[in-house]
Amino acid sequence: MSEDWELERIKRRLLRRLISEKRRAQEEPSGAVDLDPEGFRRFISTERLALIDFWAEWCVPCRIVHPIVEAVARKYAGRVLVGRLNVDRYPDLAAMYGVMGIPTLMFFHRGSPVHRIVGAVDRQYLETVIERLCERLCPPAIAR
């Protein structure tokens, strides 16, 4: 009798967690989000892995990387937050994190930078980096 009650309690808890995660995934953006300083601080302070694309409108390599970042944002929605920060609008933030060349793709976890890529990269390389960082830093997902 006690085991049945415990099993039901576990099932209810898992169901609540699944519903909560589904709601959160639906509320989150499906692409990269343009950030201001406040949004940037919120993004990097989350428990999840956050990818910030430091870019500028005049930067040709940034334009090449943009669709790759968008595709990655959609693919990893719910696991990785993806944002874009215009270095011409917010040079102080770029300088604070030592961004000297663009595009710079910087990964954060709990407010700290954990990895940096400078220059244009292809989608396969970016996904490989994300997978490796997620193995190390992302909370385990519930089996579906």
ABEGO torsion letter per residue (X at the ends): XAAAAAAAAAAAAAAAAAAAAAAAAAABBABBBBBBAAAAAAAAABABBBBBBBBBAABAAAAAAAAAAAAAAAAABGABBBBBBBAAABAAAAAAAGBABOBBBBBBBGGBBABBBBEBBBAAAAAAAAAAAAAAABBBBBBX
